[in-house]
Amino acid sequence: MLQKRDYEIAKHIQLGSEDANQTIEFAKKQIALARHEMPGLMALRDEFKDRKPFLKAKITGCLHLTIETAILIETLIELGADVRWSSCNVYSTQDEAAAYLANKGIPVFAWKGMSEEEYWRCIGKTLEFPYGPNLLIDDGGDLTAYVLDKRPDLIPSIKGVSEETTTGIRALWKRFHEGKLPIAAIDVNDSVTKSKFDNRYGCLESLIDGIKQATHLMIGGKKAVVAGYGDVGKGCAEALRAYGARVVITEIDPIIAYQAVMNGFEVTTMDEAAMDADIFVTATGCKGIILPRHMDKMKDGALLCNIGHFDVEIDANYLFTNPEIVHEEIKPLVDKFTWKNGKSVLLLAKGRLVNLGCAKGHPSFVMSNSFCNQVLAQLELWESSKKYPPGIYRLPRILDEKVARLHLKPLGVKLTTLNDEQAEYLGVPVNGPYKREDYRY
C-alpha cells in the first residue's frame, strides 16, 4: 500500500476500502488477459529485464491511462525506470487501471471525467521528480507543450520525448520549423508498425466498439460519412463498410481522395454529405470539420462522433450553448440535441475520442505494437542521446521489422527466409532491413 498520497484518482475509489479492493482485483484480471494479448511488449520486457537499462531514468508520461498503458508503465518500471503518469484525454482513463497503479505506489494522476483545469494540473504533478524528469512520453503534444511553454527550467535535464500520435507530431514539426524545439523527439507515430497498425487496424475495431457500446445502433444499410481518409479514416471506413454501411469520404488531399475512390468509396464535401447521412465520423486531426451549418441541415436521428485526438473537429460548443437547441443527456457521454422543429441528433463523447470515451480503445494486441515502439524509442533516447540533438527522428527500419517479428509467432506466421544468393540479388541483408528507410508501405 502507498505510504503517502502521491497520486490522484477518481474520488469514489478510496484505496484500502472494500470497493477499491474489488476494483483493483477487476483490474488485475483484465491486465492478466491483456498481457497475453501483448506478446511483443512482453518479449521486450523479458529481453531487457535483467539488464535494467532504465536505471536512473525518470520518465514522465502523458498517454491514455488504460489497462494496456498500465502494462507499459509496469514494463518501464521493471526495466529500471521511475515513472509518473497522467492521461492525455479527460475521458479516456480506465479508473480501475489508475487505481491498480496507485495501489502499487506508482504516481498516477488521472480519472475519467476530469475537468480541463484538473487535466492540466495533473500534467504538472507528473513533472514533480527531484530535479525533474529526463525522458518524456507524450500522446498528442500536451505534455511537451506544457514543459516547453510553462516549465522551460526542466529542459536541460530532458534527453528527449517519444510522441505517440499524428496530432503531436504535427505540433512538433511546427515548433521545429519555427526554431522552437530545444529537445530531441522520436516520432513513434510514423513507425510503420504503429501508424499502419494502431491507427488503421486499431480504429477498424475500436470505432465500432465505441458506437455500439454507446448506442447499440444498427449500422447496416445506413449512410456513413468519414471525414479524412488517412490511416485512421481508412480503418473507420473499412469497419463501417464491413457492417454494411454505405460509406462516403470527405478529404482535402487529392492523392488520398484518389485512394478512396479507387477503393470504391464516394468522395464528396461535408456540405453535400451532411443532408442525408446517418452517421458522421471525424478523423482528420483538423479543426472545424462539422460546423453549425452542417448540423442544422442533418436529418433526424443523425449520429456524430469523433476519433481524432482533440475535440476540435465537431463544433460541440454550438450544440451545448445554443438556446434554440434542447440538450438531454441519455447517459454519460451520449447527448441528444433537439431543434425546435423536432429534429434531433446524437453526439458521442462530447466530440472527443469516441473509442476511448464510450469504449476501452484499441485492442491490446495492436497496442502491443505501439508500446514496443515507445519502449524502443525511450531506450534510444536514454542510451544514445548523443546521436539525437534537438530535432525529430524516426526509429530505424530494422527496429520496425523487429516489432513486427515479435507479433508474428503468436499468430502462427512462418516467414520465408532469403538465401544468400537472393539477398545479394536484391541488395539487402538476409535478416533485414528489407526496405529503404523512406519506403512507404
Order of alpha helices (4+ residues) and beta strands (2+ residues): alpha-alpha-beta-alpha-beta-alpha-beta-alpha-beta-alpha-beta-alpha-beta-alpha-beta-alpha-beta-alpha-beta-alpha-beta-alpha-beta-alpha-beta-beta-beta-alpha-alpha-beta-alpha-alpha
